[in-house]
């Protein structure tokens, strides 16, 4: 587990023997945006980076900060793909575009999410909006893009998936209510999101063991996620929350150094990581049969995502 200075130095000194291709889902702000920018800087602009999200203005502002590629290299190496990832049909459209556009994929970073205390809120596809962000869309991106990650590995290159959430929040889940349609609460949602991401990576690792799969807790980062109160009358509470958390929170740039260090220093297999790149306990703290849980969740997700896409197209 390196110090911030050591992580920065290691990242800055890293040299790729190939031009890395990276996809940042949720890269228009926060941890994803900062990590994309840090990768662009250490490669001096010579990386093919896709930012995927809803906010084109924010994405273009981020891309404008990236170092320009060396002369003679195509200037279309830093790109934005607009996608509302709460809708599975949109995710599928995006993955199909990427499969047609790029020959391989080295890094897939998934950091979408919102902080909300509302009850279950379904999209028109019938999936809870927050669970779509924290789990279903992430599963769909990994599932569809695994062939590109495998191609990178087959060529002797890095191939890593990073889901940014919170592996330490995992616990017992209800295998009879994996979509949280019967019993939705903030506690159930938080536990399910963390546990599903752990089980998701384990299931994909069983199928494609050569790829690196990382579930990482970023810590408390000073991002728009801390602005949990949207009503104008409660805006001062957001300022208060930022002030109270400042002593033990970090900037997105500081967090990105640890995120990138973790990406560059994780071997194949599943890794549960803390905010400084250290290993967390491997157990999901699920008290039942883990093999059954992985299988049941995977089968549920295939059915749920495929059904959502059909409903979205009808």
N, C-alpha and C positions, 0 to 999 in steps of 0.2 A: 504494500500500500504506500504509494509515493507521496511526498509532500507536494504542494501546489507548484513550487518552484521546480521540483524534479520532474513532475508531469509535463510542465511547460517545456522544459529543456529537452526531454525525450521526444516529445511531439515535434518540436521545431527541428530536431536533428534527423528525424525519420526521412528516409529517401525511398521512394517507390521505384522499382525497376520497370514499371508499367504505368499507364495512365489509369488511375482508379476511377470506377464508375460508382456513384453513390446516389441513393434515393432517400430523401428526407420527407416522411409523411408527417405533416404538422410542422413543417419547417418555416412557416411564415412568422412565428414569434417564439419567444421562450427558449427552452433548452434545444429544441430542434433547430431553430434559426441560428443560435449561437454555435452549435456544433458544426453545422454546415459552413458557417463563416470561418471557423477555425481550421477545418479541413481545407478550404480554399486557400487559406493563408499559408499553411505548411507546405502545400503543393505548388505555391506560387501561381495559382490559377490554372495549373495543368491537371485538372481533374474534371471529369464530366459529372456535374452535379445537377440533380433534379430536385426542385422544391415542389411539394404537392400540398395544396390547401385551398381555402376559399378566397383568401384576401390577395388579389392580384397586386394591389398598390403596395402592400407590405412586402410581398415577395420581390417585386421589382426594386424596391428600395434596398432590400437585402442583397440582391444580385449585383446592384450597382456598387456595393462595397467590396466585392470580390476582386482580388488581383486579376488583371487581364492575362490571358494565356500568352505564352511566348509567340513571337511572330512566326507566321507560317502555319499556325494551328488554327483550326476552325473556330470562329468566334461564337458558335452556337453550343458551347460546352457548358454553359450555366443557364438552366432553363426552368421555367415555371409551368406546371400543369394544374389547371384549375379543377378542383374536385371537392365536392361536399361528401366527406367519407362516412357520414351517417347513413347514406344510401348505398346499399350493396351493389345496385346496378351501376352506380357511378364508379365504385371501386373496380368492378370488373372491366368497365370501359377503359379505365386508366391502366390497369395491368395489361390488358390486351394491346394498348398503345405502346407500352414499354417493351413488351415481348417482341413487337414488330420493329422497334427502334434501336435497341441496343443488343450487342452480341453476348454480353455477360453482365453480372452485377457483383460488385465487391462488398458494398455496405448497404444494408436496408435498415434505416433508423425510424422507429415508430413512436411518436410522442404526442399524439392527439389527445385532447381531453378538455373537460370543463369541470369547474367546481360549482355545484348547485345543490340546494337542499330541497328541491321540488320532488314530488312523488314521481311514480313511473310516467314517463312521457314518450309515447310511441311515435315513431316515424310513420309515414304512409305505407311503409313496407311491413309494419307490425312489430318492429324491434324497438326496445327502449333506446332512446337517443344516446344516453350516456354509456350504456353497455355496447352500443354500436361503435362508439369512439374508443372505448377502453379495451374492447375484446374482438367483436365480430369483424370489424374492418381490418384490424391487425392480422387476424387469422387469414382473412382473404388475401391480403397483400403477400403474406409469407407463402401461403399455399400456391398462389398463382406464379410467384416469381422464383420459387425454388429451382426450377430448371436453369435460370440464369445464374443463380448463386452456385449451382453445381458445375456449370461450365467454367466459372472463374476458378473453382477449386481444381477442376480437371486440368486447367492450364498452369497449375502451380501457384496460383494467386490467393490472396485473402478472400474469404467469403464469410461474412458475418451478418447476423440479424441481431438488432438491439431493440428491445421493447422497454420504454422508459415508463415505469409506474411504481411498483413497490412490492417486491417479492416477499418481504417480511410480513406483509399484511395477510398472507394466505391462511386458510383455516378450513373448517368443515363446510362442505357444500351439500346441497340437497340434489341428489341425482334425479329426483322426480320433478324438479322445478328448475332446471338449468337456465331457462329463459327468464326466470324471476317473474313469471306471469301470475302466480298464485300468491306469493308472499314477497312483496317488494318493500324494502326498508333501506335506509342509508347504510346500516351495518351489513345487511345481506349483500347489498351492491358492492361495498368496499371489499368485503371478504371474497366475493365471487370474482371480482375483477382481478385481484391479485392471484388467487388460486388458479383461475382459468388461464392466465398468462403463463404461470409455471407449468401447468399440465400441457398447454399448447406447445411450448418449446420442447418438452420431453417427448411428446408424440411426434413432432417433426424430426427430432433427433433420431428417433427409432427408424424413421423412413429415410433420412438423409444424414447419416452420422458424421460425414466429413465437414459439414458446415458448423460454424461457431454460433451458438444461440445464447444471447445474454439478456437476462431480465435484471434491470438496474433501478435502484432507488436513487433519484437525483439529489435528495435532501430538500431543504426548504430554499427555493430559488426565488429571487425577486423578479417575478414574471407577472403578466396580467392575470394569471390564475389566482393570485392573492386578492384581486379586486372582486370579492364574492358578492358585494351588494350593488345592485344595478339601479335601484330607485334613487332619484336625486337627493331625497331627504336623508338617505343612509350613506351617501358618498363619504362624509367625514369618517365613518367607521372603517372604510378602506384605508384611509390615511393612517388611522390609529393602528390598524392591524399591521401595516407595513412598518410603522415605527416600533411596535412591540417585537416584531420578528427580526428586525435588522441585526441585532447582536449575534444571532445564530443562523442567519441566512447568508447566501452567497449571491453574487451577480451571475447572470447567465454566462458571461464569458469565463468566469472561474469554473463554473460547473462544466462548461464545454471542454475544458482541458482534461478533466477527469473522464468525461464521457469518451473523448477521442482516445485517451491513453488506454482505456478499457477496450475499445474497439481494436486497437493496434496490438494488444497484448493478451488476447484470449485465444486459446487453442480450440480445436473442434470439441463439440459436446455442449452440454448445458452449463451455464454459469449464472449463479445468483449473486449479484454484486451490490455493495453499499455505495454511498455517495462519494467515497474517496477511492473507489476501485477495489476495496477489500472483499473477500469472499464472505457470504452469509451462509447460515445453516442450510444444508441441501434439502431438508425435510420441508414439505408444504404444510405440515401439521394437520394433514387430512387424516382422520382417524380410521377411515375405511380402507378398502382395497385400492391401492393406487393404480394398479393395472386396469381394474374395472373402471375407475374414475376417468383415466385417460381415454379409454376406449369409448365409454358412454358420452363423454364430452365431445370427442372428435365426431362421433356419429351424429350427435345432436347438432353440432355446428354445421356440418355438411347439409343436413336437412333444413336448418333454419336459414342459412345463407342462400341456398338454392331456392327455397320457398320465398324468401324476401325478394330475390331478383325476379321471380315469376310474378309476384304481386306488384312489384314496381313497374313492370312492363305492361301489365294488363290495363 
